[in-house]
């Protein structure tokens, strides 16, 4: 009989090969399933084969008591539903204990916002620091920041851009996103210039022995690092972004790579961009995901009328 770990590996292999699941999805599902196993009394080594509906309900209750957001609880439940559906479909289990479990209520939350002035301050300070120091790390951060706001890439897509993404100064790049789908993303002149400045310094950098420090033949990633992944991590970029926010007088709690992705979409729409075009650039499979930004604009307009209209007292 297969162990819990074997069943998890079997399921992850399926979503990796058949659904082209990302590394982030694999890691997230692994954590969720292992967390569920840990919540069940250890009466058997085959928890995933024997867990019942009451076990799942108790697990969801523990999540709620632990203070997880409803959206996080819903994601964890979705993972369990898909996993047990897989076991049932494969004939590994004769029942599906996750069937008909109620989902936690999720309110529609609007994204955090950065104003155009705040983003401009961030970009200008990053540019000034990079030009003043000329250091490859400052040039790298400026390029990351300019690219993120110019393209709205997911942070995982941004930090893992291959080195050969930028060729011959083309004003666009091809990005491989969720589900291994490729999309065309246009670039602003400012973003392209910041990347070229970074590449020029990176390729000309020498080590203490006078050798090329970042040889193209040995660098797969544009934003390479010495970590085991070979490129800058999402976590490290988020740290650098918060530090830059402090220097710009912006509360670090209100900024993240994802907030800048929101700013990209919101500022485009507020300046007249087409919703479908924004959907394609963001890589959203469903336009309903992109439509949340129209709600953001509606809230801003309501606030403007309530606080600025001369007839509203």
Secondary structure per residue as TSV (DSSP state, phi and psi in degrees):
chain	resnum	aa	ss	phi	psi
A	1	X	-	360.0	135.7
A	2	X	-	-69.3	140.4
A	3	X	-	-78.5	168.7
A	4	X	H	-57.2	-45.1
A	5	X	H	-63.0	-39.0
A	6	X	H	-65.2	-38.8
A	7	X	H	-66.7	-40.9
A	8	X	H	-61.7	-46.0
A	9	X	H	-62.4	-38.3
A	10	X	H	-63.7	-42.7
A	11	X	H	-67.3	-44.4
A	12	X	H	-64.6	-35.5
A	13	X	H	-62.9	-38.1
A	14	X	H	-66.2	-48.0
A	15	X	H	-71.8	-24.2
A	16	X	H	-72.2	-43.1
A	17	X	H	-84.6	-39.1
A	18	X	H	-91.7	-27.1
A	19	X	S	-116.5	1.7
A	20	X	-	51.6	44.9
A	21	X	-	-62.1	144.9
A	22	X	-	-78.3	165.7
A	23	X	H	-60.7	-37.7
A	24	X	H	-63.1	-40.4
A	25	X	H	-65.3	-43.9
A	26	X	H	-58.9	-47.1
A	27	X	H	-64.7	-40.1
A	28	X	H	-65.4	-46.4
A	29	X	H	-65.0	-37.8
A	30	X	H	-60.5	-47.4
A	31	X	H	-60.7	-44.5
A	32	X	H	-62.7	-43.9
A	33	X	H	-69.7	-39.7
A	34	X	H	-67.8	-34.7
A	35	X	H	-66.5	-39.0
A	36	X	H	-64.4	-44.4
A	37	X	H	-57.4	-42.9
A	38	X	H	-66.5	-21.7
A	39	X	H	-84.1	-13.3
A	40	X	S	-93.8	133.5
A	41	X	-	-52.4	134.0
A	42	X	S	-79.0	67.0
A	43	X	S	-90.1	-11.4
A	44	X	-	-154.6	157.6
A	45	X	S	-84.0	-9.7
A	46	X	-	-110.6	61.5
A	47	X	H	-63.8	-43.7
A	48	X	H	-68.3	-23.0
A	49	X	H	-83.8	-23.4
A	50	X	H	-116.3	-9.9
A	51	X	-	-60.3	138.8
A	52	X	-	-109.1	-178.0
A	53	X	H	-62.4	-35.6
A	54	X	H	-63.3	-36.0
A	55	X	H	-63.1	-41.2
A	56	X	H	-67.9	-39.6
A	57	X	H	-65.0	-40.9
A	58	X	H	-63.8	-38.7
A	59	X	H	-63.2	-45.0
A	60	X	H	-64.6	-34.8
A	61	X	H	-66.6	-39.7
A	62	X	H	-62.9	-40.2
A	63	X	H	-61.5	-43.4
A	64	X	H	-64.1	-43.9
A	65	X	H	-66.3	-29.3
A	66	X	T	-74.6	-8.6
A	67	X	T	87.8	16.9
A	68	X	-	-66.0	146.6
A	69	X	-	-64.1	148.6
A	70	X	H	-54.7	-34.9
A	71	X	H	-66.3	-36.2
A	72	X	H	-69.1	-42.9
A	73	X	H	-61.5	-40.0
A	74	X	H	-64.9	-38.4
A	75	X	H	-65.5	-41.3
A	76	X	H	-65.3	-40.1
A	77	X	H	-65.2	-40.5
A	78	X	H	-59.6	-41.0
A	79	X	H	-60.1	-46.6
A	80	X	H	-65.2	-40.5
A	81	X	H	-59.8	-47.4
A	82	X	H	-66.5	-37.3
A	83	X	H	-66.5	-49.7
A	84	X	H	-71.3	-28.5
A	85	X	H	-63.6	-39.1
A	86	X	H	-63.8	-46.5
A	87	X	H	-60.9	-39.5
A	88	X	H	-68.8	-44.0
A	89	X	H	-64.6	-32.3
A	90	X	T	-84.7	-2.1
A	91	X	T	76.2	13.8
A	92	X	S	-77.9	-34.6
A	93	X	-	-120.6	150.2
A	94	X	S	-91.4	-3.6
A	95	X	S	-141.6	169.8
A	96	X	-	-125.6	98.0
A	97	X	T	-68.1	-14.8
A	98	X	T	-89.3	-1.6
A	99	X	T	-68.0	133.8
A	100	X	T	68.9	13.8
A	101	X	-	-69.6	138.7
A	102	X	-	-76.7	138.4
A	103	X	-	-84.7	147.7
A	104	X	-	-66.7	147.7
A	105	X	-	-71.8	131.4
A	106	X	-	-118.6	116.6
A	107	X	-	-75.0	154.5
A	108	X	-	-81.0	106.5
A	109	X	-	-95.3	139.8
A	110	X	-	-91.2	146.6
A	111	X	-	-64.5	152.0
A	112	X	-	-65.7	149.9
A	113	X	-	-119.0	144.0
A	114	X	-	-117.3	137.5
A	115	X	-	-75.5	163.7
A	116	X	H	-62.8	-35.2
A	117	X	H	-65.7	-40.4
A	118	X	H	-64.0	-42.2
A	119	X	H	-65.5	-41.9
A	120	X	H	-60.3	-39.6
A	121	X	H	-63.2	-44.4
A	122	X	H	-58.9	-48.6
A	123	X	H	-64.8	-43.6
A	124	X	H	-64.6	-41.1
A	125	X	H	-66.9	-38.6
A	126	X	H	-64.9	-38.3
A	127	X	H	-66.6	-45.4
A	128	X	H	-62.4	-41.4
A	129	X	H	-66.7	-41.0
A	130	X	H	-65.6	-41.3
A	131	X	H	-70.1	-34.6
A	132	X	H	-72.0	-44.0
A	133	X	H	-88.0	-36.1
A	134	X	-	68.0	8.5
A	135	X	-	-76.1	142.1
A	136	X	H	-60.2	-33.5
A	137	X	H	-68.9	-38.4
A	138	X	H	-69.2	-38.5
A	139	X	H	-66.6	-36.5
A	140	X	H	-64.6	-45.1
A	141	X	H	-63.3	-42.9
A	142	X	H	-59.8	-43.4
A	143	X	H	-63.6	-41.7
A	144	X	H	-61.5	-46.1
A	145	X	H	-64.7	-47.0
A	146	X	H	-62.0	-42.5
A	147	X	H	-64.8	-43.0
A	148	X	H	-61.4	-46.1
A	149	X	H	-75.0	-27.1
A	150	X	H	-80.4	-23.0
A	151	X	H	-120.9	-23.2
A	152	X	-	70.1	23.5
A	153	X	-	-61.7	150.7
A	154	X	-	-64.9	147.0
A	155	X	H	-62.1	-33.9
A	156	X	H	-66.1	-34.1
A	157	X	H	-70.6	-38.6
A	158	X	H	-65.4	-54.1
A	159	X	H	-70.2	-19.3
A	160	X	T	-105.6	22.6
A	161	X	-	-63.5	130.3
A	162	X	B	-65.0	154.2
A	163	X	G	-63.9	-30.3
A	164	X	G	-87.3	13.9
A	165	X	G	-62.7	-38.7
A	166	X	S	-99.9	117.3
A	167	X	-	-132.5	131.3
A	168	X	T	53.9	28.2
A	169	X	T	67.1	22.8
A	170	X	-	-61.2	138.8
A	171	X	S	-83.0	32.2
A	172	X	E	-160.6	162.9
A	173	X	E	-136.1	158.1
A	174	X	E	-100.3	130.2
A	175	X	E	-121.4	131.6
A	176	X	E	-97.9	114.6
A	177	X	-	-112.0	-145.6
A	178	X	G	-60.3	143.4
A	179	X	G	67.8	17.2
A	180	X	G	61.0	26.5
A	181	X	-	-88.5	137.5
A	182	X	E	-100.7	139.9
A	183	X	E	-138.0	154.8
A	184	X	E	-93.6	128.9
A	185	X	E	-126.0	120.7
A	186	X	E	-73.3	156.3
A	187	X	-	-119.6	145.5
A	188	X	-	-80.8	159.2
A	189	X	H	-61.0	-37.6
A	190	X	H	-65.7	-43.3
A	191	X	H	-65.4	-43.5
A	192	X	H	-63.1	-40.6
A	193	X	H	-63.9	-39.8
A	194	X	H	-66.3	-38.0
A	195	X	H	-67.4	-42.8
A	196	X	H	-63.6	-38.6
A	197	X	H	-61.8	-42.7
A	198	X	H	-65.4	-44.7
A	199	X	H	-64.4	-39.9
A	200	X	H	-59.7	-46.1
A	201	X	H	-71.0	-40.5
A	202	X	H	-61.7	-43.5
A	203	X	H	-75.1	-20.3
A	204	X	H	-96.8	-7.0
A	205	X	-	-66.2	140.9
A	206	X	B	-119.0	150.3
A	207	X	-	-87.3	-174.8
A	208	X	T	-66.3	-18.3
A	209	X	T	-96.7	6.4
A	210	X	S	82.7	9.2
A	211	X	S	-89.6	156.3
A	212	X	B	-62.4	125.1
A	213	X	T	-75.2	-34.3
A	214	X	T	-125.3	70.7
A	215	X	-	-64.2	135.7
A	216	X	G	-59.1	-34.2
A	217	X	G	-66.4	-22.9
A	218	X	G	-110.4	8.7
A	219	X	-	-119.8	109.5
A	220	X	-	-80.4	-33.7
A	221	X	B	-104.9	147.7
A	222	X	T	-67.2	-46.5
A	223	X	T	-102.9	68.1
A	224	X	B	-72.4	157.6
A	225	X	-	-150.2	175.4
A	226	X	S	-89.3	1.9
A	227	X	S	-68.0	170.5
A	228	X	T	-67.2	-22.7
A	229	X	T	-79.1	-19.2
A	230	X	S	88.5	-10.1
A	231	X	B	-135.7	163.6
A	232	X	-	-54.6	137.8
A	233	X	-	-86.3	159.1
A	234	X	H	-59.5	-41.6
A	235	X	H	-62.5	-43.9
A	236	X	H	-66.0	-40.8
A	237	X	H	-64.1	-39.2
A	238	X	H	-62.2	-38.5
A	239	X	H	-62.3	-46.3
A	240	X	H	-63.3	-36.7
A	241	X	H	-66.9	-41.5
A	242	X	H	-66.3	-38.4
A	243	X	H	-63.6	-40.5
A	244	X	H	-65.8	-35.4
A	245	X	H	-64.2	-42.1
A	246	X	H	-59.4	-44.4
A	247	X	H	-65.2	-26.0
A	248	X	T	-92.3	1.0
A	249	X	T	78.3	23.8
A	250	X	-	-108.8	135.2
A	251	X	-	-59.9	122.1
A	252	X	G	-62.7	-25.6
A	253	X	G	-67.7	-19.1
A	254	X	G	-100.3	13.2
A	255	X	-	-135.9	145.7
A	256	X	-	-163.2	167.6
A	257	X	H	-56.1	-36.5
A	258	X	H	-70.3	-32.7
A	259	X	H	-64.2	-37.4
A	260	X	H	-68.2	-33.0
A	261	X	H	-64.0	-40.9
A	262	X	H	-61.8	-42.5
A	263	X	H	-61.4	-42.4
A	264	X	H	-53.9	-51.5
A	265	X	H	-68.4	-45.4
A	266	X	H	-64.6	-43.6
A	267	X	H	-68.4	-35.5
A	268	X	H	-62.2	-48.4
A	269	X	H	-66.5	-38.4
A	270	X	H	-68.1	-19.0
A	271	X	T	-101.8	16.2
A	272	X	T	98.2	10.2
A	273	X	-	-68.7	153.2
A	274	X	-	-77.9	136.6
A	275	X	H	-60.5	-39.6
A	276	X	H	-65.2	-37.7
A	277	X	H	-65.7	-41.4
A	278	X	H	-64.6	-40.0
A	279	X	H	-57.2	-45.2
A	280	X	H	-65.5	-41.2
A	281	X	H	-68.1	-34.6
A	282	X	H	-75.5	-20.3
A	283	X	T	80.5	25.2
A	284	X	-	-78.0	131.1
A	285	X	S	-73.5	-32.8
A	286	X	S	-119.8	132.6
A	287	X	H	-67.3	-21.0
A	288	X	H	-62.6	-28.5
A	289	X	H	-67.2	-37.8
A	290	X	H	-75.3	-26.0
A	291	X	T	-66.5	-14.2
A	292	X	H	-59.8	-27.6
A	293	X	H	-72.4	-24.3
A	294	X	H	-70.1	-33.1
A	295	X	H	-67.8	-36.2
A	296	X	H	-59.6	-45.6
A	297	X	H	-65.9	-37.3
A	298	X	H	-62.3	-43.0
A	299	X	H	-63.4	-38.6
A	300	X	H	-66.6	-38.8
A	301	X	H	-67.4	-40.6
A	302	X	H	-61.0	-45.2
A	303	X	H	-62.3	-39.6
A	304	X	H	-62.5	-43.8
A	305	X	H	-66.8	-44.6
A	306	X	H	-66.1	-32.6
A	307	X	H	-104.1	-19.9
A	308	X	H	-116.8	-19.3
A	309	X	-	-67.8	132.0
A	310	X	T	-64.6	-22.3
A	311	X	T	-92.2	-6.1
A	312	X	-	-93.5	115.9
A	313	X	-	-112.2	360.0
